[in-house]
Amino acid sequence: MRIVAYALVAEPFREPVTETVPDEFGAGENVIAEGTGARKATGELVSCPTCVGTWVAAGLIYGMRLAPGSTRLFAAILAVSGLAELFDAVAKALTRGGKAARKELASGS
């Protein structure tokens, strides 16, 4: 659900209720809710991957009842996307661990 909360491709959907600002530490950009009341609440919901995931899960439950074939296809796409995110996280963790180990060996020599 990170694609909805952060990706450039979903920005037109988030734009009415959120603002993208540079990260204070220079690590990229942050998506923050803007406005007040319902507008801010909607912005909070679409800028939080966990919140988006909850709403998508609810939609999938209703979708399985109303249009099972289309919903299964959409769920398969989400599953592959989630698997790709998992592989990316593992690769980043292994890369970080490898860099730290090389740095430790280099400083210990």
SVG drawing of the C-alpha trace seen along z (x, -y; Angstrom):
<svg xmlns="http://www.w3.org/2000/svg" viewBox="-22 -24 67 39">
<polyline fill="none" stroke="black" stroke-width="0.4" points="0.0,0.0 3.1,-2.2 2.3,-2.9 -0.9,-4.7 0.7,-6.5 4.0,-7.6 4.4,-6.8 4.4,-9.6 1.8,-7.6 -0.8,-8.0 -0.1,-11.7 -3.1,-13.0 -5.4,-11.1 -3.6,-12.3 -3.1,-15.9 -6.5,-17.4 -5.9,-16.3 -2.1,-16.0 1.1,-17.9 4.5,-16.5 7.3,-18.3 11.1,-17.7 12.3,-15.5 14.0,-17.6 16.9,-15.2 17.3,-15.2 16.2,-11.6 13.6,-12.3 10.1,-13.6 7.2,-13.2 3.5,-13.1 1.5,-15.0 -2.2,-15.6 -3.3,-19.2 -6.5,-21.1 -8.8,-20.5 -11.8,-18.3 -12.8,-15.7 -10.1,-16.9 -7.3,-16.3 -8.8,-13.0 -8.9,-11.8 -5.3,-13.1 -4.2,-11.1 -5.9,-8.0 -4.3,-8.2 -0.8,-9.1 -0.5,-6.1 0.3,-2.7 -1.2,-0.8 -4.5,-2.8 -4.7,-2.4 -4.0,1.4 -7.0,1.6 -9.3,-0.1 -8.1,2.1 -8.6,5.2 -12.1,4.2 -12.7,3.5 -11.4,6.9 -13.7,8.6 -16.7,6.8 -15.3,7.4 -15.1,11.2 -18.8,11.1 -19.8,8.8 -17.3,9.6 -15.1,12.5 -13.3,12.9 -12.1,9.3 -11.3,9.2 -9.1,12.3 -7.1,10.7 -6.7,7.5 -5.7,9.5 -3.1,11.4 -1.6,8.2 -1.4,6.9 0.2,10.1 2.9,9.9 3.5,6.3 3.8,7.2 6.2,10.0 8.3,7.6 8.3,5.2 9.4,8.0 12.3,9.0 13.4,5.4 13.4,5.1 15.5,8.3 17.9,7.1 18.3,3.8 18.9,5.4 21.5,7.8 23.2,5.0 23.3,2.9 24.6,5.9 27.3,6.6 28.5,3.0 28.7,2.9 30.6,6.1 33.1,4.9 33.5,1.6 34.2,3.4 36.8,5.7 38.5,2.7 38.7,0.8 39.8,3.8 42.8,4.6"/>
</svg>
